[in-house]
Every structure is written in C-alpha cells, then in structure tokens.
Amino acid sequence: MTTEETIAALDRGEVRVAEPVGDGWVVNTEVQAAILDFFRTRTMETRELGPFEYHDKIPLKSGYAELGVRVVPPAVARYGSFLSRGVVLMPSYVNIGAWVGPNTMVDTWATVGSGAQIGANVHLAGGVGIGGVLEPPGARPVIIEDGAFIGSRCIVVEGVRVGREAVLAPNVSLTASVPIIDVTGTEPVEYRGEVPPRAVVVPGTRPKQFPAGTFDLNCALIIGHRNESTDLKTSLNDALREFGVGA
C-alpha cells in the first residue's frame, strides 16, 4: 500500500500499529514508517470548524455518528486514529495511529499518543497521559489491554504494557525503566515495562544511594490483584478500598 492508503486503512481500523498475537504483541513497522512518511510529506493547512481554527498537517477524524462514537467538544481525534463503536471521548486528544477499543472511555483531558493501543472496556480517567511511540522502527507502542482502569493523572509511556483488567491508582507513573514491584509475597518480585493482568498498582518510592546521600526514586507497587467478582465499571474504587488505599 502507498502511504496515503496505509493512513486511510489506519483510520478505518483495517491495519494497526501493533496487534495481539497469542500472549504477546507484534509491531507493524511498515505502518509506523507510513505514519512518519505522512508527517514528512504533508503541508500545513488552516481548517475552520465552527468557532475553532486549526493550522496543522494532519486532518481531523470525522464520521463519528456512523462509527457510533460519542465526542464531547472540544475533544480531538486526528485522521489516522481508529475509534471503535461505543467509545466516548470527553474533552481529550487521540493522536494518529492510535487504536481505541469498543466501549472505552477517554475521560477529560486524557491524551492517547501516536500508535498507542487501547483495549475494549478501558477507562482512561481524567488527565491520563498515554505516550506515543513511533520510532525507532519496531519500537513497541504503549499498550493498555482490555478492561484496564487507569486512574487520574497516571502517566504510561515508552512502550509500557498494562495487562488486561489491571488497575492503576491515581498518579502512577510508568516508563520502561520504572520498577514495578509486586509486594504481595514474602519477597519482592520486580517487573519493568509490564503490568501483569489484574494487578492493582499504586505509586511508591524506594531509596537509592547517591554520592550526595540517599534519595527516594519513583517506583510502582503491586499491592494485590482484582477479585473475580469486581465489576468493571467500579473496579478502581472497589479494588483500592479492598486493599485499604483511597482512590
């Protein structure tokens, strides 16, 4: 496919930057390259939409009624992103190459970066920042799997994968290098770049020695796992209450 054809297919959801295969994900490097080429070849244009004026290289997405998507002003989704049926965009932003699954909520001032893959029945709470990843070619985008609840002001970047039905408490900040430490057993178990399915994660710190002294660095703590009976729509509050952590 040409670059234009690839971006159009992205917009229709016919191709994706990354796709689930078995228990893993496969990155489509040709699609990533097409997005980067699209940026290089486009020219700046002014577009007026009602009271709003935009000056950019990439058009805005359209046809929400046919898609079955609710979009609350002034939410913006760029052409080349895909929104599944039942998605709700509160005033928020979805970048090119992102894929958002059915019945997912993108809450107020949440951002979904380039190429990010957001599953079905996910809740991205207010102010969540999902990073974009398009290069180097083959780099895994941020992946939020089905049923996950990402609490207010969380940051998930650098290709981190959040497993299905996991719960991130407000203000959890995850990069590829931030330790994610399971503290539910007698010994800590450390992950990086991956939140296990159904894990309940809260912000934490741990000490590190520097020449100038000992200072606490950011980490995330797995304090438990969701109960099978927890309802998806109330998973954050219920899970955090169960483990004695306020939402």
Summary of the structure (lengths in Angstrom):
residues: 247
radius of gyration: 18.8
end to end distance: 46.5
largest distance: 60.1
contacts: 817
relative contact order: 0.10
helix: 15%
strand: 36%
